[in-house]
Amino acid sequence: MQILDGKIVSQAVKDAVKEKTSLLKAAGKKTPHLAAILVGSDGASETYVASKVKSCEEIGYTSTLIRLDPNIEEAVLIEAIEKLNADDDVDGILVQLPLPKQISEEKIINLIHPDKDVDGFHPMSVGKMVQGLPTFLPATPYGIIMMLEHYKVETKGKHAVVIGRSNIVGRPISILLNRNSYPGNCTVTVCHSHTPNLKEICLQADIIVAALGRPGFLTADMVKENAVVVDVGITRVADATKKSGFAIKGDVDYVNVAPKCSFITPVPGGVGLMTIAALMMNTYNACVAKNK
Ligand code: GUN
């Protein structure tokens, strides 16, 4: 069993982007600038956004963090995005999800200029991804793809089972694994909360991507020998032994599933780190494309 180590791969990706960024700077070109908007103070969102801003600093990007009160009206967020859309110095815009109930995520995602859509959530980006055209890939699926590539995991002709059909992970990773490229060329089954025979389907999988957000959901009896397991779950579970009061749990019962796998991602230290590395890559590409 080989661990797909997010620490190693994300560091390699970030080091490469850092190197390319210093070359940009040395050539007198524009420094990439990521603007992040955080509405409210949800603990997990705070952590993710802080990691994204810290990665910008490590790589040498400019970053702007805009914090908005959880009770703001939608119009306030719209105005903030319109300002960032119009700001030539800003290359990438990220609005951390989820948003408070009074704000339409759909409206907000649609408003971000596609050239600055480093999360790859805009319908224009999604449409291009579906057609296999160059675009910003959503960060978590892109991170998974980079990880499979780094470890040269064979995907061609494999049966990939994706559990979860969210716009952020399940649906886009199903499309990327199915593309005519490497990693890709999988036969993909997308399972969800109404799939009746999930265990039987998972037992046929060469590759399983668990992205449903239920800690420990994928158990050893659902996984065939030598499967590749990618765990996208990052749920906070109360844990009195931790200083923070919680532990991060994946969707996979790691202890029992790992011995059966050819490759598996740990949680923490797996896909989560790759999401940030992918976002950094998208921000670099946004800057270069915009300032040709
Ligand atoms: N919430 C959970 N994952 C993501 C992500 O990749 N981007 C943003 N903006 N919000 C998220």
Boltz pocket constraint, residues with backbone or C-beta under 6 A from the ligand:
constraints:
  - pocket:
      binder: B
      contacts: [[A, 94], [A, 95], [A, 96], [A, 97], [A, 98], [A, 119], [A, 139], [A, 140], [A, 168], [A, 275]]
      max_distance: 6.0
